[in-house]
């Protein structure tokens, strides 16, 4: 199966204007890209620098809903929404609506969160994120698949009720999990439809990560070959880099070479996320220049 290629929707920094969102949704669809992706960040601390990509970030679900009606084919992905930050019933309702208004084009990437400041802001402890996340997924699936929903867990409870409407995609929209530690990789293999790498993933280690996910799927009695392996590609397009360059940083030919290497490692999809190019999301960037640069990159790297 040929590896698919997607891109990031403008959600970070001054670049992410409504106009640029629509342009960056329509152009990739016309160029044959398979997917658009958005990420979640609730805040940026005053006393710690996370980087310009996180200074100002739009809500990913609202952003994808905004471009859903401006597109017709391209899939809409969340990479990722952190499950501790909302109750399963609340997130289920929002995602169901997004799946419906997009005519069943939603891919749901879920994470556990990593920033203590965000956990403090939502009033939850950061401890036991893994256990909370596994129960969240079980509750989400129950809400989406049961005619009469009832769920009683350690962290979440849904009293006996009906929750309508249901998503268009059956039995649920694809559920993809993030995380790089082995426990997260094994969780994806046991529970999810695939795995999504983070912006800080060493892309030269993708083969090992995929092997861990597939091994966990096999041990759980699942078919590893149907799982999706999705890379957030932090692409920095420009002059040709030297032999020590970071993968996906360099000229058009070099980035295409890196994409081929990722496909050979077992990756099923890469989305080129220009939200992580510091030139595009700088606090003082001209949104028009940023959009022009992004369109040049997407045209140069278009599938086929």
URJONOR-V209911 format. One record per residue. RES is the residue in one letter. PHI is phi in degrees with one decimal (* if undefined). OMEGA is omega in degrees with one decimal (NA if undefined). D_CENTER is the distance of its C-alpha to the mean C-alpha in Angstrom with 1 decimal. Layout:
BEGIN
res	phi	omega	d_center
RES	PHI	OMEGA	D_CENTER
RES	PHI	OMEGA	D_CENTER
END
This chain:
BEGIN
res	phi	omega	d_center
X	*	-179.6	21.1
X	-71.0	178.8	20.0
X	-63.3	179.0	16.6
X	-87.3	-180.0	14.4
X	-127.7	177.9	13.3
X	-125.5	178.1	10.8
X	-150.0	178.8	10.4
X	-87.0	172.9	8.8
X	-75.7	176.8	10.5
X	-62.1	176.1	13.0
X	-130.2	-173.9	12.2
X	-122.0	171.7	14.0
X	73.2	-178.0	17.7
X	-60.7	178.4	20.6
X	-59.5	-168.2	19.0
X	-85.0	173.9	16.8
X	-80.3	175.4	19.9
X	-55.2	179.1	20.0
X	-60.8	-179.3	21.8
X	-69.1	174.5	19.3
X	-57.8	-178.3	16.4
X	-65.5	178.7	18.6
X	-61.8	-176.5	19.7
X	-79.1	170.4	16.3
X	-88.8	-174.6	15.5
X	-74.5	-177.1	18.9
X	-63.0	178.9	19.5
X	-58.8	177.8	16.7
X	-61.1	-179.7	17.7
X	-69.6	-178.7	21.3
X	-89.2	177.6	20.7
X	95.1	174.3	19.2
X	-65.5	-173.6	15.5
X	-92.0	-169.2	13.6
X	-157.8	172.7	10.3
X	-120.5	-175.6	9.0
X	-131.2	176.9	5.6
X	-132.3	-178.9	6.1
X	-124.7	-176.9	5.9
X	-111.2	169.0	8.8
X	-148.6	-173.9	12.0
X	-82.5	-172.7	15.3
X	-159.4	172.2	17.9
X	-135.9	-173.9	19.3
X	-69.3	178.8	22.4
X	-73.5	-170.5	25.7
X	-100.4	179.9	26.9
X	-150.1	-177.8	24.0
X	-101.2	178.3	22.1
X	-95.4	-178.4	18.4
X	111.3	-174.2	18.4
X	-63.6	179.8	18.4
X	-62.9	-174.3	14.7
X	-109.6	-177.9	15.0
X	-67.6	-177.9	18.4
X	-150.5	-172.9	17.5
X	-129.6	177.0	14.1
X	-74.8	173.8	14.1
X	-65.6	-174.5	12.8
X	-72.3	-178.0	9.6
X	-69.3	177.3	11.2
X	-62.7	-179.2	14.4
X	-62.9	179.6	13.1
X	-68.3	176.9	11.7
X	-63.8	-179.7	14.9
X	-61.8	-177.4	16.9
X	-92.7	-176.7	16.0
X	-58.8	-176.5	16.1
X	-82.1	174.5	19.9
X	-92.1	-179.2	20.0
X	-132.6	-178.9	18.5
X	-135.1	-174.1	19.6
X	-118.0	-171.0	17.9
X	-63.6	-179.5	14.5
X	-79.6	-175.4	11.6
X	-116.3	-172.9	9.3
X	-121.0	173.6	5.7
X	-105.1	-178.1	4.0
X	-143.8	-1.9	1.4
X	-133.1	166.7	4.2
X	-101.5	-176.5	7.6
X	-86.4	-170.1	10.5
X	-65.7	179.9	12.9
X	-68.0	-171.1	16.1
X	-87.7	176.8	15.9
X	-152.4	174.4	16.9
X	-68.9	179.7	19.2
X	-55.1	-177.4	18.1
X	-65.8	179.7	20.4
X	-71.4	179.8	19.1
X	-66.4	178.8	15.4
X	-58.7	-179.2	16.6
X	-64.7	179.9	18.7
X	-63.4	-177.7	16.2
X	-70.8	175.3	13.7
X	-60.0	179.0	16.9
X	-61.5	178.3	18.0
X	-64.5	177.6	14.9
X	-63.3	-179.0	15.3
X	-70.5	-176.4	19.0
X	-70.3	177.1	19.0
X	-97.1	-179.9	16.7
X	59.0	173.4	19.0
X	77.4	-178.3	16.7
X	-110.6	-171.6	13.8
X	-89.1	167.3	10.9
X	-115.5	-172.8	8.2
X	-105.7	173.1	7.4
X	-95.7	-177.3	5.1
X	-119.3	175.9	7.7
X	-130.5	-178.2	9.1
X	-103.5	-175.6	12.7
X	83.5	-179.3	12.9
X	-139.2	-172.8	15.2
X	-97.8	177.5	17.2
X	-56.4	-178.8	20.6
X	-63.1	179.6	21.1
X	-71.6	175.8	18.3
X	-62.8	177.5	19.7
X	-62.4	-177.1	23.1
X	-68.3	178.5	22.1
X	-95.3	174.0	21.0
X	77.7	179.8	24.1
X	-126.1	173.6	22.8
X	-75.4	179.2	23.6
X	-80.3	-179.4	21.1
X	-67.9	175.8	23.1
X	61.7	178.2	22.3
X	-62.2	-178.0	18.6
X	-62.5	179.5	18.4
X	-63.6	178.0	21.0
X	-62.7	-179.0	19.7
X	-64.4	179.9	16.2
X	-64.7	178.3	18.0
X	-68.8	178.0	20.3
X	-59.2	-179.1	17.6
X	-62.5	178.6	16.1
X	-61.5	179.3	19.8
X	-67.8	178.6	20.5
X	-60.1	178.8	17.7
X	-63.1	178.6	18.8
X	-63.1	-179.9	22.4
X	-60.5	-174.8	21.8
X	-81.0	-171.0	20.3
X	-115.0	-175.2	22.9
X	-97.6	175.7	26.1
X	-64.2	173.0	28.7
X	-112.6	-173.2	30.1
X	-90.2	170.1	27.6
X	-150.0	-178.0	28.8
X	-141.7	178.4	26.9
X	-130.8	-179.6	28.6
X	-128.0	178.8	26.8
X	-72.6	-174.8	27.2
X	-104.7	-172.4	24.5
X	-132.5	178.3	24.0
X	-141.9	172.4	26.6
X	-124.4	179.2	26.8
X	-66.5	-178.0	30.5
X	-55.4	-173.1	31.7
X	-165.9	169.5	30.6
X	-109.2	176.9	29.1
X	-125.3	-178.4	25.7
X	-128.2	-1.8	25.5
X	-78.5	174.7	24.2
X	-99.2	176.6	21.9
X	-61.3	174.9	18.9
X	-68.0	-176.9	19.9
X	-74.1	-176.7	18.0
X	-115.7	-0.9	20.1
X	-74.6	176.6	20.3
X	-149.6	166.1	16.8
X	-57.8	179.0	13.6
X	-54.0	178.1	11.8
X	-105.9	-177.8	10.5
X	-121.6	-177.4	8.2
X	-114.4	175.2	8.8
X	-98.3	178.7	8.0
X	112.0	-177.0	11.2
X	-114.0	-179.7	13.8
X	-70.8	-174.4	17.1
X	-58.8	-179.8	19.0
X	-61.3	178.8	18.9
X	-68.9	178.4	15.1
X	-63.8	179.4	15.3
X	-67.5	177.5	18.2
X	-61.5	178.0	16.6
X	-61.1	179.0	13.9
X	-66.0	-177.8	16.9
X	-79.5	-163.7	18.9
X	-121.4	-166.1	16.8
X	-115.9	176.0	13.7
X	-90.4	179.1	13.2
X	170.6	-174.3	11.2
X	-135.6	179.4	9.5
X	-121.9	177.0	6.6
X	-79.0	180.0	8.4
X	-94.0	179.7	8.5
X	-68.1	-177.1	10.0
X	-102.7	-178.5	13.3
X	-68.4	172.0	13.4
X	-75.5	-173.6	16.8
X	-68.4	176.5	16.1
X	-77.2	-179.3	19.7
X	-105.6	-174.4	19.0
X	-61.6	-178.8	16.5
X	-58.8	179.1	19.4
X	-65.2	-179.3	20.3
X	-59.7	179.4	16.9
X	-62.7	178.9	16.8
X	-61.7	179.8	20.4
X	-64.6	179.4	19.8
X	-62.1	-178.4	17.2
X	-64.8	178.8	19.6
X	-62.7	178.6	22.6
X	-64.9	177.9	21.3
X	-63.5	179.3	20.7
X	-61.7	179.8	24.2
X	-64.5	179.9	25.7
X	-88.1	179.1	24.3
X	77.8	-179.9	25.9
X	-106.6	179.7	22.8
X	-84.7	-177.8	22.5
X	-65.9	-172.7	20.3
X	-76.4	179.1	20.6
X	-94.0	-177.9	18.6
X	-75.1	176.8	15.4
X	-100.2	178.7	12.4
X	-126.3	-168.2	11.4
X	-115.8	-179.2	8.4
X	-108.3	166.0	8.9
X	-77.3	-176.5	7.4
X	-91.3	177.0	10.9
X	-79.6	-174.1	12.6
X	-91.6	174.4	15.3
X	-117.8	-172.9	18.6
X	-91.5	179.6	20.9
X	178.6	-177.9	24.6
X	-68.9	178.9	27.7
X	-64.3	-180.0	28.1
X	-91.8	-179.7	27.3
X	-82.8	-175.2	29.6
X	-64.9	-178.5	29.4
X	-98.2	-175.7	27.6
X	-66.1	174.9	24.7
X	-75.4	176.9	21.1
X	-54.2	-179.0	19.2
X	74.0	172.9	17.8
X	-111.9	178.4	20.3
X	149.3	-178.0	23.3
X	-77.2	177.4	24.9
X	-56.0	-178.1	23.8
X	-64.2	179.6	25.5
X	-66.1	179.5	24.2
X	-65.4	177.4	20.5
X	-64.4	175.3	21.4
X	-62.3	179.6	23.1
X	-64.9	177.8	20.1
X	-62.0	177.7	18.0
X	-63.5	178.8	20.9
X	-66.5	177.8	21.0
X	-66.4	176.8	17.4
X	-62.5	178.9	18.3
X	-63.9	179.3	21.5
X	-78.7	178.6	19.8
X	109.4	177.9	18.1
X	-68.7	-179.5	14.6
X	-97.8	180.0	14.0
X	-158.3	171.6	11.4
X	-122.6	169.3	10.6
X	-115.0	-177.8	9.0
X	-79.8	-171.6	11.3
X	-100.7	-179.9	10.0
X	-74.7	171.6	13.3
X	-63.7	-179.0	12.3
X	-106.8	171.8	13.2
X	-86.8	-175.0	16.5
X	-60.3	177.4	19.1
X	-69.4	-176.2	21.3
X	-80.7	-172.5	19.0
X	-107.9	179.0	18.1
X	-56.3	-176.6	21.5
X	-58.3	-176.9	23.2
X	-105.3	-177.1	26.1
X	-69.6	171.6	24.4
X	-80.8	-176.7	25.8
X	-57.6	178.3	23.1
X	-66.8	176.6	25.2
X	-63.1	-179.0	25.3
X	-59.4	-179.4	21.6
X	-64.9	178.1	21.0
X	-61.4	178.1	23.7
X	-63.3	-179.3	22.3
X	-61.3	-179.6	18.9
X	-65.4	175.6	20.7
X	-62.9	-180.0	22.9
X	-64.0	-177.4	20.1
X	-64.8	177.4	18.3
X	-68.8	-179.1	21.8
X	-65.4	-174.6	22.9
X	-103.7	-175.1	20.0
X	-57.5	179.5	19.7
X	-57.1	176.8	19.7
X	79.1	NA	23.3
END
